[in-house]
Amino acid sequence: MPANATESVIHDLGYKSYDGPRVGRAGIVRALAWSSFRSAFGFGRSFKAKIVPFLILLVLCLPAIVNAVQVSHNTPRSIPYDIYIPNLRTFGMLLFVAVQGPELVSRDLRSRVLPLYFSRPLKPVDYPLAKYIAFTSALLVMMWVPLLALYAGTIVSLHGGSAIWHETAQLFPGLLIGIMWAVALAAVSLFLASLSGRRAFATGAVAICLFLTWVVANIIVNAETRPVPVRCDPNGCITLGPPPTVPIGAKIGGLFSPFTLMDGVRRWLGGLNLDMVPKPGSFGVVYAVVLIALVAGCLYGLVARYRKAALQ
């Protein structure tokens, strides 16, 4: 021992060891998912963080509020549950996932706190799983609240159990489509957002990728879709002959965007309201397979991204 070395001293700082219940791995995932769900709507942060998500939710609910006023004046419901207001829903959800998706994943990547998370009984797959569950739940709120508001505003003015049951039967397909949108958009947006630790870059990646693919898909579908021949006179318009068959180009064009993919699956499963793509017929199974592959690929990429981040 060197001559100038001093003896070590242990100081009692008064810390006590934790002897309470330990929730384990499942409890950590639940806590992380709940915290991430709240972050998606700005809870636990400043007032400015709540402006964008709740403003988007309010805008999405406006057509349902207008519909409630119209129905109260004996006007039939004019907004379908399965497609709602197509362009409004698409732009609203695109803006929400572009702004709030990076909030869930980019912050932790940039601050490099993931090794601290994984020092606990938390596996690398648990972290992205919790984020995905949280963001899917947040997107369900954004999809379901306008539909439930539309449903509530409609049945308030209805009389008779058969009318209410008819509205309820119409609502359920819309709720199932909302699940499809939430599952798919959460996977795609979180994967794109995880590619950069800088929130601005992550937001741009999500917004540009989703918007450009949606534009390209619509251009291809509209360019290839043949209009139905009609003849109009003062007494009205009539269709001339059977509707034309859907060209293969219109069917393939819908495969280039998550939004048109989901609409193709909706039409294939029996959706009658025309939105982004024409009815794909037997080609609908291709839409379903591509959508499933897209979601699975994005989830795999998200898990791989966090496995790599855990080692840094």
C-alpha positions as CSV (number, residue, x, y, z in Angstrom):
1,M,0.0,0.0,0.0
2,P,1.4,3.4,-0.9
3,A,2.6,5.6,2.0
4,N,0.1,8.4,1.2
5,A,-2.9,6.1,0.9
6,T,-5.7,6.6,3.3
7,E,-8.1,4.1,4.8
8,S,-11.5,3.7,3.1
9,V,-14.5,4.9,5.0
10,I,-18.1,3.8,4.5
11,H,-20.6,6.6,5.0
12,D,-24.2,5.8,6.0
13,L,-26.3,8.2,4.0
14,G,-29.6,6.9,5.3
15,Y,-30.8,5.1,2.1
16,K,-33.1,2.2,2.7
17,S,-33.4,-0.8,0.5
18,Y,-36.7,-1.4,-1.3
19,D,-38.6,-4.3,0.3
20,G,-42.0,-3.8,-1.3
21,P,-43.7,-5.8,-4.1
22,R,-41.8,-6.2,-7.4
23,V,-44.1,-6.3,-10.4
24,G,-41.5,-7.9,-12.7
25,R,-41.4,-7.9,-16.5
26,A,-45.1,-7.8,-17.1
27,G,-45.6,-4.9,-14.7
28,I,-42.8,-2.9,-16.4
29,V,-44.4,-3.4,-19.8
30,R,-47.8,-2.3,-18.5
31,A,-46.3,0.8,-16.9
32,L,-44.4,1.7,-20.0
33,A,-47.4,1.2,-22.2
34,W,-49.6,3.3,-20.0
35,S,-47.0,6.1,-19.8
36,S,-46.6,6.0,-23.6
37,F,-50.3,6.1,-24.1
38,R,-50.6,9.3,-22.0
39,S,-47.6,10.8,-23.8
40,A,-49.4,10.3,-27.2
41,F,-52.0,12.8,-26.0
42,G,-49.6,15.1,-24.1
43,F,-50.6,14.1,-20.6
44,G,-47.8,14.7,-18.1
45,R,-46.3,17.4,-20.3
46,S,-46.9,21.0,-20.9
47,F,-50.2,22.5,-22.3
48,K,-48.6,23.0,-25.7
49,A,-48.0,19.2,-26.0
50,K,-51.8,18.6,-25.8
51,I,-52.8,21.1,-28.4
52,V,-52.1,19.1,-31.6
53,P,-53.7,15.7,-30.5
54,F,-56.8,17.2,-29.1
55,L,-57.2,19.7,-31.9
56,I,-57.0,16.8,-34.4
57,L,-59.6,14.9,-32.4
58,L,-61.9,17.9,-32.3
59,V,-61.7,18.4,-36.0
60,L,-62.4,14.7,-36.6
61,C,-65.5,15.0,-34.4
62,L,-66.9,18.1,-36.1
63,P,-68.8,16.2,-38.9
64,A,-70.4,14.0,-36.2
65,I,-71.6,17.1,-34.4
66,V,-73.0,18.6,-37.5
67,N,-74.7,15.3,-38.3
68,A,-76.3,15.3,-34.9
69,V,-77.8,18.7,-35.6
70,Q,-79.1,17.6,-39.0
71,V,-80.6,14.3,-37.6
72,S,-82.4,16.3,-34.9
73,H,-84.2,18.1,-37.8
74,N,-85.5,14.7,-39.2
75,T,-82.7,14.5,-41.8
76,P,-81.2,10.9,-42.3
77,R,-77.6,10.3,-41.4
78,S,-75.5,11.2,-44.3
79,I,-72.0,10.1,-43.0
80,P,-71.2,6.4,-43.4
81,Y,-69.5,4.6,-40.4
82,D,-67.0,2.6,-42.5
83,I,-65.4,5.5,-44.4
84,Y,-66.6,8.5,-42.2
85,I,-65.3,11.6,-44.1
86,P,-62.5,9.9,-46.2
87,N,-60.1,12.8,-46.8
88,L,-60.6,14.4,-43.4
89,R,-59.9,11.0,-41.7
90,T,-56.9,10.4,-43.9
91,F,-55.3,13.8,-43.3
92,G,-56.2,13.8,-39.6
93,M,-54.7,10.4,-38.9
94,L,-51.6,11.2,-41.1
95,L,-51.0,14.3,-39.1
96,F,-51.5,12.6,-35.7
97,V,-49.1,9.7,-36.4
98,A,-46.5,12.1,-37.9
99,V,-46.5,14.4,-34.9
100,Q,-47.2,12.0,-32.0
101,G,-45.4,8.8,-33.2
102,P,-41.9,10.3,-32.9
103,E,-42.9,11.5,-29.4
104,L,-43.1,7.9,-28.3
105,V,-39.8,6.6,-29.8
106,S,-37.4,9.3,-30.9
107,R,-36.9,10.9,-27.5
108,D,-35.5,7.8,-25.8
109,L,-33.4,7.0,-28.8
110,R,-31.8,10.4,-28.8
111,S,-31.2,10.6,-25.1
112,R,-29.7,7.1,-25.1
113,V,-31.5,5.9,-22.0
114,L,-32.4,2.5,-23.5
115,P,-29.5,0.7,-21.7
116,L,-31.1,1.9,-18.4
117,Y,-34.4,0.3,-19.4
118,F,-32.8,-3.0,-20.4
119,S,-30.8,-3.2,-17.1
120,R,-34.1,-4.2,-15.5
121,P,-35.9,-7.5,-16.3
122,L,-37.1,-6.0,-19.6
123,K,-36.3,-7.7,-22.9
124,P,-35.4,-5.8,-26.0
125,V,-38.7,-7.0,-27.6
126,D,-40.7,-5.7,-24.6
127,Y,-39.9,-2.0,-25.1
128,P,-41.2,-1.7,-28.7
129,L,-44.1,-4.0,-27.8
130,A,-45.2,-1.6,-25.1
131,K,-44.8,1.4,-27.4
132,Y,-46.8,-0.4,-30.1
133,I,-49.6,-1.3,-27.8
134,A,-49.8,2.2,-26.5
135,F,-49.8,3.9,-29.9
136,T,-52.3,1.4,-31.3
137,S,-54.6,2.2,-28.3
138,A,-54.2,6.0,-28.9
139,L,-55.1,5.5,-32.6
140,L,-58.1,3.6,-31.6
141,V,-59.2,6.5,-29.5
142,M,-58.8,8.8,-32.5
143,M,-60.7,6.4,-34.8
144,W,-63.5,5.4,-32.4
145,V,-64.4,8.6,-30.7
146,P,-65.7,10.3,-33.9
147,L,-67.6,7.2,-34.8
148,L,-69.2,6.8,-31.3
149,A,-70.1,10.5,-31.4
150,L,-71.7,10.0,-34.8
151,Y,-73.6,7.0,-33.5
152,A,-74.7,8.8,-30.3
153,G,-75.8,11.9,-32.2
154,T,-77.9,9.7,-34.5
155,I,-79.7,7.4,-32.1
156,V,-80.7,10.3,-29.8
157,S,-83.2,11.5,-32.4
158,L,-84.4,8.0,-33.4
159,H,-87.5,6.4,-32.2
160,G,-88.1,2.6,-32.1
161,G,-85.8,-0.3,-31.2
162,S,-85.5,-1.4,-34.8
163,A,-84.0,1.9,-36.0
164,I,-81.5,1.9,-33.1
165,W,-80.6,-1.8,-33.9
166,H,-80.1,-0.9,-37.5
167,E,-77.7,1.9,-36.5
168,T,-75.8,-0.4,-34.1
169,A,-75.4,-3.0,-36.9
170,Q,-74.0,-0.3,-39.2
171,L,-71.6,0.9,-36.4
172,F,-69.8,-2.4,-35.8
173,P,-68.1,-2.7,-39.2
174,G,-66.9,0.9,-38.8
175,L,-65.3,0.0,-35.4
176,L,-63.6,-3.1,-36.9
177,I,-62.2,-0.9,-39.7
178,G,-60.9,1.5,-37.0
179,I,-59.0,-1.4,-35.5
180,M,-57.4,-2.2,-38.8
181,W,-56.3,1.4,-39.3
182,A,-54.9,1.6,-35.8
183,V,-53.0,-1.7,-36.0
184,A,-51.5,-0.8,-39.4
185,L,-50.7,2.9,-38.9
186,A,-49.1,2.3,-35.5
187,A,-46.7,-0.3,-37.0
188,V,-45.7,1.8,-40.0
189,S,-45.4,5.2,-38.2
190,L,-43.4,3.8,-35.2
191,F,-41.0,2.0,-37.5
192,L,-40.4,5.1,-39.6
193,A,-40.1,7.3,-36.5
194,S,-37.5,5.0,-34.9
195,L,-35.1,5.4,-37.8
196,S,-34.0,8.8,-36.4
197,G,-33.4,10.0,-32.9
198,R,-34.2,13.6,-34.0
199,R,-37.9,14.3,-33.7
200,A,-38.0,16.7,-36.6
201,F,-36.4,14.2,-38.9
202,A,-38.7,11.4,-37.7
203,T,-41.8,13.6,-38.1
204,G,-40.7,14.4,-41.7
205,A,-40.0,10.8,-42.5
206,V,-43.4,9.6,-41.4
207,A,-45.3,12.5,-43.0
208,I,-43.5,12.4,-46.3
209,C,-43.5,8.7,-46.7
210,L,-47.3,8.3,-45.9
211,F,-48.3,11.3,-47.9
212,L,-46.3,10.6,-51.0
213,T,-47.3,7.0,-51.2
214,W,-51.0,8.0,-50.7
215,V,-50.7,10.5,-53.6
216,V,-48.9,8.1,-55.9
217,A,-51.5,5.4,-55.2
218,N,-54.4,7.7,-55.9
219,I,-52.9,9.0,-59.1
220,I,-52.4,5.4,-60.4
221,V,-55.9,4.3,-59.3
222,N,-57.7,7.4,-60.8
223,A,-55.7,7.2,-64.0
224,E,-56.6,3.5,-64.6
225,T,-60.2,3.6,-63.4
226,R,-62.8,3.8,-66.2
227,P,-65.9,5.9,-65.5
228,V,-69.3,4.4,-65.6
229,P,-71.1,5.5,-68.8
230,V,-74.2,7.5,-68.1
231,R,-76.8,9.5,-70.0
232,C,-78.5,12.5,-68.5
233,D,-81.7,14.3,-69.6
234,P,-84.1,16.6,-67.8
235,N,-85.7,13.6,-66.2
236,G,-82.5,12.4,-64.6
237,C,-79.5,10.2,-65.3
238,I,-79.4,6.5,-66.2
239,T,-76.5,4.1,-66.5
240,L,-75.7,2.8,-69.9
241,G,-74.9,-0.9,-69.7
242,P,-73.2,-2.8,-66.9
243,P,-70.4,-1.1,-65.0
244,P,-66.9,-1.6,-66.6
245,T,-64.5,-4.1,-65.2
246,V,-61.8,-2.8,-62.9
247,P,-58.5,-2.6,-64.8
248,I,-55.5,-4.4,-63.3
249,G,-53.7,-1.1,-63.1
250,A,-56.3,0.3,-60.7
251,K,-56.0,-2.8,-58.6
252,I,-52.2,-2.7,-58.5
253,G,-52.1,1.1,-57.8
254,G,-53.8,0.6,-54.4
255,L,-50.9,-1.6,-53.2
256,F,-48.5,1.4,-52.9
257,S,-50.0,3.1,-49.8
258,P,-51.1,1.9,-46.4
259,F,-54.3,4.0,-46.7
260,T,-55.3,2.4,-50.1
261,L,-54.3,-1.0,-48.9
262,M,-56.6,-0.7,-45.9
263,D,-59.4,0.6,-48.2
264,G,-58.9,-2.3,-50.6
265,V,-59.2,-4.8,-47.7
266,R,-62.4,-3.0,-46.6
267,R,-63.9,-3.2,-50.0
268,W,-62.9,-6.9,-50.3
269,L,-64.6,-7.7,-47.0
270,G,-67.9,-6.3,-48.2
271,G,-67.6,-2.5,-47.9
272,L,-70.2,-0.9,-50.3
273,N,-69.2,2.8,-50.0
274,L,-66.6,3.8,-52.6
275,D,-63.6,5.6,-51.1
276,M,-60.0,5.3,-52.4
277,V,-60.0,2.2,-54.6
278,P,-62.6,0.3,-56.6
279,K,-63.8,-3.1,-55.5
280,P,-60.9,-5.4,-56.0
281,G,-62.9,-8.6,-56.3
282,S,-60.7,-11.8,-56.1
283,F,-57.7,-9.5,-56.1
284,G,-58.7,-8.4,-52.5
285,V,-56.7,-11.3,-51.0
286,V,-53.6,-9.7,-52.4
287,Y,-54.4,-6.5,-50.6
288,A,-54.9,-8.5,-47.3
289,V,-51.6,-10.4,-47.7
290,V,-49.6,-7.2,-48.6
291,L,-51.1,-5.3,-45.6
292,I,-50.3,-8.2,-43.2
293,A,-46.7,-8.4,-44.7
294,L,-46.3,-4.6,-44.3
295,V,-47.4,-4.6,-40.6
296,A,-45.3,-7.7,-39.8
297,G,-42.2,-6.2,-41.6
298,C,-42.5,-2.9,-39.8
299,L,-42.9,-4.6,-36.4
300,Y,-39.8,-6.7,-37.2
301,G,-37.9,-3.7,-38.2
302,L,-39.0,-1.9,-35.0
303,V,-37.8,-4.7,-32.8
304,A,-34.5,-4.9,-34.7
305,R,-34.0,-1.2,-34.3
306,Y,-34.3,-1.4,-30.5
307,R,-32.1,-4.5,-30.3
308,K,-29.4,-2.5,-32.0
309,A,-30.1,0.6,-29.8
310,A,-29.9,-1.5,-26.6
311,L,-26.2,-2.3,-27.4
312,Q,-25.2,1.3,-28.0
